[in-house]
Amino acid sequence: MQSYLSLLGECVTRKTIEKSVFITTSRHVSCEDEARSFISEISGKYPDATHNCYAYIADNLGNFLRFSDDGEPQGTAGMPILEVLKNNKLYESAVVVTRYFGGIKLGAGGLVRAYSGCAAENLASAARALYAMCSEGLYITDYSCVDNALRFFSERGANVISAEYADEVRFTAAVKKSEEKEFDSALIDALNGRVKIRKIREYFFPFKV
């Protein structure tokens, strides 16, 4: 499978445009059922809102995508939000833009700018992850190497899943599969050979970007 970008967690932003309040919520969703559940959750959170418009791409290939204007004029809300997701090359991601109407009509062009702008601003501040094939390994070293090992993991963007301190220190960490050989070789050099490496498994993992 190819690596892909997605959201990491949830992001909520708020903006007022011509007295209408727009609350934008974005979140990582791993499938269509999760996307629908997210939309229902946000609609339930703001039941008195005038509109809860949304768009999502619920897989990592761009095949499962949906959008809704939720009562706004056709083409002025859902599709603009979806285009922002596409332009950001985000998959397994959903965005809901909630609107509380403030009494001033924006017109079709104004609505497109409002919904796309709110989505764009939200995604610009949202945490993202690169979902890539990772290699999870067990890295065993002695106490004198702990600080250097942790510094190395941090600098190289490895995800330390757990650390066990016993007679030896045993780190379980995930690194990008594409970088595994170079990572292991550099770690051995950094710790002057005082590390044992045992591979555990491979799977897709969200590396923060």
C-alpha positions as CSV (number, residue, x, y, z in Angstrom):
1,M,0.0,0.0,0.0
2,Q,1.1,3.6,-0.8
3,S,1.6,6.0,2.1
4,Y,-0.9,8.8,2.4
5,L,-1.7,12.0,4.4
6,S,-4.6,12.2,6.9
7,L,-5.6,14.2,9.9
8,L,-4.4,13.3,13.4
9,G,-7.2,13.6,15.9
10,E,-9.7,16.5,15.9
11,C,-9.5,20.2,15.2
12,V,-12.2,22.8,15.9
13,T,-12.1,26.4,14.7
14,R,-14.6,29.3,14.8
15,K,-15.2,32.3,12.6
16,T,-17.8,35.0,12.2
17,I,-18.7,36.2,8.7
18,E,-21.3,38.9,8.2
19,K,-22.8,38.0,11.6
20,S,-23.1,34.3,10.8
21,V,-21.0,32.1,13.1
22,F,-19.2,29.2,11.4
23,I,-17.8,26.4,13.5
24,T,-15.6,24.0,11.6
25,T,-14.7,20.5,13.0
26,S,-12.3,18.2,11.2
27,R,-11.3,14.6,12.3
28,H,-9.6,11.5,11.1
29,V,-12.1,8.8,10.0
30,S,-11.0,5.3,9.1
31,C,-14.1,4.2,7.1
32,E,-17.5,5.4,5.9
33,D,-19.3,4.3,9.0
34,E,-16.9,6.3,11.2
35,A,-17.4,9.3,8.9
36,R,-21.2,9.1,9.2
37,S,-21.0,8.6,13.0
38,F,-18.8,11.8,13.2
39,I,-21.3,13.8,11.2
40,S,-24.2,12.6,13.4
41,E,-22.1,13.5,16.5
42,I,-21.5,17.0,15.3
43,S,-25.1,17.5,14.2
44,G,-26.2,16.3,17.7
45,K,-23.7,18.7,19.3
46,Y,-25.2,21.7,17.5
47,P,-28.9,20.7,17.1
48,D,-30.0,24.4,16.8
49,A,-27.6,25.3,14.0
50,T,-29.0,26.5,10.7
51,H,-26.8,24.1,8.7
52,N,-24.3,21.4,9.3
53,C,-22.6,21.0,5.9
54,Y,-19.9,18.4,5.4
55,A,-17.5,16.5,3.2
56,Y,-15.4,13.5,3.7
57,I,-13.0,11.1,1.9
58,A,-13.3,7.9,3.9
59,D,-10.6,5.7,2.4
60,N,-7.0,6.0,1.4
61,L,-7.6,5.9,-2.3
62,G,-10.3,8.6,-2.7
63,N,-13.1,6.2,-3.8
64,F,-15.4,6.7,-0.8
65,L,-16.3,10.4,-0.8
66,R,-19.5,12.2,0.1
67,F,-20.6,15.8,0.7
68,S,-23.8,17.7,1.7
69,D,-25.0,21.3,1.4
70,D,-27.6,20.6,4.2
71,G,-30.1,23.1,3.0
72,E,-27.7,25.7,1.6
73,P,-28.0,26.4,-2.2
74,Q,-26.7,23.6,-4.2
75,G,-23.0,23.6,-4.8
76,T,-22.2,26.3,-2.3
77,A,-21.1,24.3,0.8
78,G,-20.4,20.6,0.6
79,M,-18.5,20.6,-2.7
80,P,-16.3,23.6,-1.8
81,I,-15.4,21.7,1.5
82,L,-14.6,18.6,-0.5
83,E,-12.4,20.5,-2.9
84,V,-10.4,21.8,0.1
85,L,-9.9,18.2,1.3
86,K,-8.7,17.2,-2.2
87,N,-6.4,20.2,-2.6
88,N,-4.8,19.3,0.7
89,K,-4.4,15.6,-0.5
90,L,-6.0,14.4,2.7
91,Y,-7.6,10.9,2.9
92,E,-9.5,9.2,5.7
93,S,-10.6,12.7,6.7
94,A,-13.9,14.5,7.3
95,V,-14.9,18.1,7.8
96,V,-18.2,19.6,9.1
97,V,-18.8,23.3,8.9
98,T,-21.7,24.3,11.2
99,R,-23.4,27.6,10.5
100,Y,-25.6,29.8,12.7
101,F,-27.3,32.2,10.4
102,G,-26.8,35.8,11.5
103,G,-29.5,37.5,9.3
104,I,-27.3,38.7,6.4
105,K,-27.4,36.6,3.2
106,L,-24.0,36.0,1.6
107,G,-25.1,35.0,-1.9
108,A,-23.8,32.0,-3.8
109,G,-20.3,33.3,-4.2
110,G,-20.1,34.5,-0.6
111,L,-21.2,31.1,0.6
112,V,-18.6,29.3,-1.5
113,R,-15.9,31.6,-0.1
114,A,-17.2,31.2,3.5
115,Y,-17.4,27.4,3.5
116,S,-14.2,26.8,1.6
117,G,-12.3,29.4,3.6
118,C,-13.5,28.0,6.9
119,A,-12.4,24.5,5.8
120,A,-9.1,25.7,4.6
121,E,-8.3,27.7,7.8
122,N,-9.3,24.7,9.9
123,L,-7.1,22.2,8.0
124,A,-4.2,24.6,8.0
125,S,-4.1,24.4,11.8
126,A,-5.1,20.7,12.1
127,A,-2.4,18.1,13.1
128,R,-1.6,15.8,10.2
129,A,-0.1,12.4,9.9
130,L,1.7,10.4,7.2
131,Y,0.2,6.9,7.2
132,A,3.1,4.8,6.1
133,M,4.3,1.2,6.4
134,C,6.3,0.9,9.5
135,S,8.6,-1.6,11.1
136,E,8.1,-2.2,14.8
137,G,11.2,-3.4,16.6
138,L,12.6,-4.1,20.0
139,Y,15.8,-2.1,20.8
140,I,17.7,-3.5,23.8
141,T,20.5,-1.5,25.3
142,D,22.1,-0.7,28.7
143,Y,21.4,2.3,31.0
144,S,24.4,4.2,29.9
145,C,22.9,4.5,26.4
146,V,19.4,5.6,27.4
147,D,19.7,9.3,26.8
148,N,21.5,8.9,23.5
149,A,18.9,6.4,22.3
150,L,16.0,8.6,23.2
151,R,17.6,11.6,21.5
152,F,18.2,9.5,18.4
153,F,14.6,8.3,18.3
154,S,13.4,11.8,18.6
155,E,15.7,13.3,16.0
156,R,14.8,10.5,13.5
157,G,11.1,10.7,14.0
158,A,10.7,7.2,15.4
159,N,7.6,6.5,17.6
160,V,8.6,5.0,20.9
161,I,5.7,2.8,21.9
162,S,7.0,1.6,25.2
163,A,10.1,1.4,27.4
164,E,10.8,-1.3,29.9
165,Y,13.5,-0.7,32.5
166,A,14.9,-3.9,34.0
167,D,18.4,-5.5,33.9
168,E,18.5,-3.9,30.4
169,V,16.4,-1.2,28.8
170,R,14.0,-2.4,26.1
171,F,12.5,0.1,23.8
172,T,9.7,-0.8,21.5
173,A,9.7,1.7,18.6
174,A,8.1,2.1,15.1
175,V,10.1,3.5,12.2
176,K,9.2,4.0,8.6
177,K,9.8,0.8,6.7
178,S,11.5,2.7,3.9
179,E,14.1,4.1,6.4
180,E,14.5,0.9,8.5
181,K,17.9,-0.2,7.3
182,E,19.6,3.2,7.5
183,F,17.9,3.9,10.8
184,D,19.2,0.7,12.4
185,S,22.7,1.2,11.0
186,A,22.9,4.8,12.3
187,L,21.6,3.8,15.7
188,I,24.2,1.1,16.0
189,D,26.9,3.7,15.2
190,A,25.4,6.2,17.6
191,L,25.4,3.7,20.5
192,N,28.8,2.3,19.6
193,G,27.3,-1.1,18.9
194,R,25.7,-1.4,22.4
195,V,22.2,-2.2,21.1
196,K,20.4,-5.4,20.1
197,I,17.7,-5.1,17.5
198,R,14.8,-7.6,17.1
199,K,12.1,-7.0,14.5
200,I,8.5,-7.6,15.7
201,R,6.0,-6.8,12.9
202,E,5.1,-4.5,10.1
203,Y,1.9,-2.4,9.7
204,F,0.5,1.0,8.7
205,F,1.2,3.7,11.3
206,P,0.4,7.4,11.5
207,F,3.7,9.4,11.7
208,K,3.1,13.0,12.7
209,V,4.1,15.6,10.1
